[in-house]
């Protein structure tokens, strides 16, 4: 289940991970990088956001959705 945006945990984010569903496997690395950077720059707007506890703080994990892509591209 996705988490809600949490300013407290955001302040403790030490790592970021972007999960790409199979539907985006044809995308090249530069396109994926551009989209991932856009998503992580505005995590509050992402549809599937999760905070994973790591020993140094939190890892922000965003699973890319079609809605996220549409939002970025418009």
Secondary structure in CASP SS format (residue, H / E / C, confidence):
PFRMAT SS
TARGET T0000
AUTHOR 0000-0000-0000
METHOD secondary structure of the structure
MODEL  1
X C 1.00
X C 1.00
X E 1.00
X C 1.00
X C 1.00
X C 1.00
X H 1.00
X H 1.00
X H 1.00
X H 1.00
X H 1.00
X C 1.00
X E 1.00
X E 1.00
X E 1.00
X E 1.00
X E 1.00
X E 1.00
X E 1.00
X C 1.00
X C 1.00
X H 1.00
X H 1.00
X H 1.00
X C 1.00
X C 1.00
X C 1.00
X C 1.00
X H 1.00
X H 1.00
X H 1.00
X H 1.00
X H 1.00
X H 1.00
X H 1.00
X H 1.00
X H 1.00
X H 1.00
X H 1.00
X H 1.00
X H 1.00
X C 1.00
X H 1.00
X H 1.00
X H 1.00
X C 1.00
X C 1.00
X C 1.00
X E 1.00
X E 1.00
X E 1.00
X E 1.00
X E 1.00
X E 1.00
X C 1.00
X C 1.00
X E 1.00
X E 1.00
X E 1.00
X E 1.00
X E 1.00
X E 1.00
X E 1.00
X C 1.00
X C 1.00
X H 1.00
X H 1.00
X H 1.00
X H 1.00
X H 1.00
X H 1.00
X H 1.00
X H 1.00
X C 1.00
END
